[in-house]
Amino acid sequence: MLSAKLNDPMHSTWTQAVSNLEKVIPPQNFSNWILPIQFAAFRDDTMLLSVPNQFFKEWLEDNYLELIRSALSVAADKNLTVEFLVREEEELQPVPELPAAAESNGTDTAETVRVPPAGGKNCSPLNPRYTFSQFVSGAGNQFAHAAALAVANNPAITYNPLFIYGGVGLGKSHLLNAIGHHILDKDPSARVCYCSAEKFMHEMVNYIRLNKMDEFRARYRSVDVLLIDDIQFITGKERTQVEFFHTFNALYENHKQIAITSDKFPREMPNLEERLRSRFEWGLIADIQPPDLETKIAILKKKAELNAIRLPDDVAYFLASSDTRNIRELEGMLIRLGAYSSLQDIPITLTMAKQNLKDILVDKRKDINIELIQKTTADYFGLKVADLKSEKRLKALVQARQIALWLCRDLTTASYPDIGSKFGGKDHSTVIYSVNKIERQMAEDSYLMSTIEEIKSAILR
Ligand SMILES: Nc1ncnc2c1ncn2[C@@H]1O[C@H](COP(=O)(O)OP(=O)(O)OP(=O)(O)O)[C@@H](O)[C@H]1O
C-alpha cells in the first residue's frame, strides 16, 4: 500500500487544497467526504489520494473530482490530475459499508444523501443532486425525460422496463436517480434500489466468495424499484448476466419497476445473451442525444444557480459553444471556474474563463487558423474570402466580416494586429470594434448566437 509521506512537499499542497476546499464545500459534506481523504503519493503531475472504500471512490469521482482537482491545481499553481486509490485494508472487506455521510435522518435536502432502504444494503444512495427539478429538458433529452417522469409517476404500470441509452455524460444516471427520488417523494416506504451494473457484479462475486448467494438474491429481489446504471458493463460477463436475468424475471413477475441505462441500444450491445436483450426491449426504449447550444446554456445556468456561481452570459455562451457535447465535462469547466473565482476571490469573466480553461480547450482548437475561419465563414454566407478582406461596406458583408473577426479572436490565440493584417491589413482598432460589437449583439440576439455556433461547428469539424 502507498503510505502518506509527510515530508513530501506535495503533502502540504494537499493540506493547502483541503483548506481551500473547506471554503467552498458545505461543512457537513466537507467532513463526510473530504476529511477522510489522505495524501498517498505524487507522480507525474498526478496526485494520488487514498480513500476508505470503493463506494467512497465512486462517489467522489461523480461529485467532487473536478472541485478537488481545481483546489489542488490552485494550491500547486499548475494543472494537476487526481486519482483515488482504495485503501487496501478496507478494500478487502466483502461488502463496503456506507460511509458516515450516507447516514441521513431520512429528510432529503439538497445536501443530504438518501440512504438505501432496509434490505437494500447492496444499493448505492441516490445522488441528491440528480432530481427532476435539477434536470433541464431540451433538445436531445425531451423524450427520455418524459419517459422517466411517466415511469416515476406510475411505477410498473406504464413502461417496464424503461431502457435509457445515449452517449457519455448526457444525463442517463441523472434521470435514473430522478426516478428513484420521485418515487420516494411520493412513497417514502418504497424500496428503491439504485446500483451500477459494475457494483452488481462485484457484489455478486463477493457473495459467491462468502458462499452467501441466497442472501444476495433475496436482497436484489425484494425491492420495489430496481434502477441499474450502465448495464453495458455486463456484456461478455456470463455469470453476471445469468444472475441479472433471474433478478429481472423475479422483479418483473412481481410487477416491480425496472429501469436501466446503457451507452448502447440493446441490439448494439455485443456479447449480451439474447434472452436479456429481448427483455430490455419489452418496455420502452428512450434515447438521449447530445444537447444543442440553447440546452447547453440552460444547463450551465441551472448548474451555476445550484452551485451559487455567478456566471455571466458571455461566459455561459463561451463554455456552451466549446465543442464538448459531454455535459459532465461542461459542468466540470463551470465548477473549475467557480472554484477558481471563489478561491482567488475574483469574478468570472470571459478573459478569466479563456485563460483558465485554455489547457482543456486548446487541444481541440490547435489546428484552427485564420485562413480556415475565413474560408468557412465565407462559404457559410456564400461569399468569397476576398470579400471578407475587402473594404466593401455592404451590410450583409460587414456582418459576415465582423463574425469572422470575432471567430478568429475566439478560436485562435492570434493578437488583434495579427488578425487585422490577415484581413487585408485592417487596423487593430477595427478588429477590437468588430469583436466587441458581435459580443454585444450576441448577448441580445439568440439567432445570431446560433448562426455563429453553426459556423464554429463547421470550423471545428
Ligand atoms: N439535462 C440535464 N440537466 C441538468 N444536468 C444534466 C443534464 N444532463 C446531464 N446533466 C448533468 O451532467 C452530468 C453527467 O450526467 P450523467 O452522469 O447522468 O451522465 P450519463 O449519461 O449517465 O454518463 P455516463 O455514460 O458516463 O454514465 C451530471 O452532473 C448531470 O447532472
The ligand as an SDF file (V2000), in Angstrom:
LIG
                    3D

 31 33  0  0  0  0  0  0  0  0999 V2000
  -30.4750   17.8150  -18.9730 N   0  0  0  0  0  0  0  0  0  0  0  0
  -29.6780   17.9820  -17.9180 C   0  0  0  0  0  0  0  0  0  0  0  0
  -29.9540   18.8900  -16.9760 N   0  0  0  0  0  0  0  0  0  0  0  0
  -29.1330   19.0910  -15.9280 C   0  0  0  0  0  0  0  0  0  0  0  0
  -27.9920   18.4070  -15.7370 N   0  0  0  0  0  0  0  0  0  0  0  0
  -27.6590   17.4790  -16.6320 C   0  0  0  0  0  0  0  0  0  0  0  0
  -28.4780   17.2100  -17.7670 C   0  0  0  0  0  0  0  0  0  0  0  0
  -27.9060   16.2460  -18.4910 N   0  0  0  0  0  0  0  0  0  0  0  0
  -26.7790   15.9050  -17.8460 C   0  0  0  0  0  0  0  0  0  0  0  0
  -26.6280   16.6470  -16.7230 N   0  0  0  0  0  0  0  0  0  0  0  0
  -25.5160   16.6000  -15.7750 C   0  0  0  0  0  0  0  0  0  0  0  0
  -24.3740   16.1160  -16.4510 O   0  0  0  0  0  0  0  0  0  0  0  0
  -23.6160   15.2730  -15.6010 C   0  0  0  0  0  0  0  0  0  0  0  0
  -23.4510   13.9130  -16.2530 C   0  0  0  0  0  0  0  0  0  0  0  0
  -24.7000   13.2820  -16.2860 O   0  0  0  0  0  0  0  0  0  0  0  0
  -24.8890   11.7270  -16.0200 P   0  0  0  0  0  0  0  0  0  0  0  0
  -23.8960   11.2420  -15.0210 O   0  0  0  0  0  0  0  0  0  0  0  0
  -26.3180   11.4930  -15.7400 O   0  0  0  0  0  0  0  0  0  0  0  0
  -24.4740   11.1830  -17.4430 O   0  0  0  0  0  0  0  0  0  0  0  0
  -24.5280    9.7060  -18.0200 P   0  0  0  0  0  0  0  0  0  0  0  0
  -25.2380    9.8220  -19.3160 O   0  0  0  0  0  0  0  0  0  0  0  0
  -25.0790    8.7750  -17.0200 O   0  0  0  0  0  0  0  0  0  0  0  0
  -22.9920    9.4350  -18.2670 O   0  0  0  0  0  0  0  0  0  0  0  0
  -22.1710    8.0260  -18.2640 P   0  0  0  0  0  0  0  0  0  0  0  0
  -22.3940    7.4300  -19.5890 O   0  0  0  0  0  0  0  0  0  0  0  0
  -20.7630    8.4750  -18.0840 O   0  0  0  0  0  0  0  0  0  0  0  0
  -22.6660    7.1950  -17.1300 O   0  0  0  0  0  0  0  0  0  0  0  0
  -24.3730   15.2070  -14.2820 C   0  0  0  0  0  0  0  0  0  0  0  0
  -23.8110   16.1140  -13.3790 O   0  0  0  0  0  0  0  0  0  0  0  0
  -25.7720   15.6340  -14.6410 C   0  0  0  0  0  0  0  0  0  0  0  0
  -26.4110   16.2890  -13.5720 O   0  0  0  0  0  0  0  0  0  0  0  0
  1  2  1  0
  2  3  1  0
  2  7  2  0
  3  4  2  0
  4  5  1  0
  5  6  2  0
  6  7  1  0
  6 10  1  0
  7  8  1  0
  8  9  2  0
  9 10  1  0
 10 11  1  0
 11 12  1  0
 11 30  1  0
 12 13  1  0
 13 14  1  0
 13 28  1  0
 14 15  1  0
 15 16  1  0
 16 17  2  0
 16 18  1  0
 16 19  1  0
 19 20  1  0
 20 21  2  0
 20 22  1  0
 20 23  1  0
 23 24  1  0
 24 25  2  0
 24 26  1  0
 24 27  1  0
 28 29  1  0
 28 30  1  0
 30 31  1  0
M  END
$$$$
